[in-house]
Amino acid sequence: MSSNIDELKKKIIYRSNYRGTKEMDKLLGKFVKKYINDLQEKDLIDLKKFLKIDDTNLYNFYNGFETDVEIENNNISLMFKSFKY
């Protein structure tokens, strides 16, 4: 079980740092680095899903602008919205 969690964390860390835009690489990389070791398995799964959202919509969500996709209201989205870079 622990190895599955470790693999999931590795995938999340990689995906958060290699997004496509430097701005989101830095923002999501710092966000994940700050919280990854404090998250429960459910939150890690939510974070993995959250990272599948494209950079433009995540940027807009973070800055309080309208998004083209529905972003699930969960611990991850609330933590990201209140995260200070």
Buried (B, 14 or more C-beta within 10 A) or exposed (E): EEEEEEEBBEEBBEBBBEBEBEEBBBBBBBBBEEBBEEBEEEBBBBBBEBBEBBBBBBBBBBEEEEBEEEBEEBBBBEBBEEBEE
